[in-house]
Amino acid sequence: MQIITKKFLDQFNVAVGAEIVLYDVAGRKIYFFHKGPDDYRLKMVRGKRRLPIKVRKSDFRVRLNADGSLTFGDEIKELQT
């Protein structure tokens, strides 16, 4: 299981004010973060059910696969825009 830390989120290099939507496959949870000037704020955690999750096109989308690898952007079928 990957621990979501500031260092982990910093690797995505998103702009201040951006929204990060992280889907954790192993935990079947979706984390919504907002990047502030100094740190990240966890806005919401949602369990993944059968229904797709709709996100904005401007959101930075990340899929944390069960093996620890990462997938970005439009390749994430669980998160629809």
PyMOL commands that set and color helices and strands:
alter all, ss='L'
color gray80, all
select helices_A, chain A and resi 6-10+73-75
alter helices_A, ss='H'
color red, helices_A
select strands_A, chain A and resi 19-24+29-35+40-47+53-54+60-64+70-72+79-80
alter strands_A, ss='S'
color yellow, strands_A
deselect
rebuild
show_as cartoon
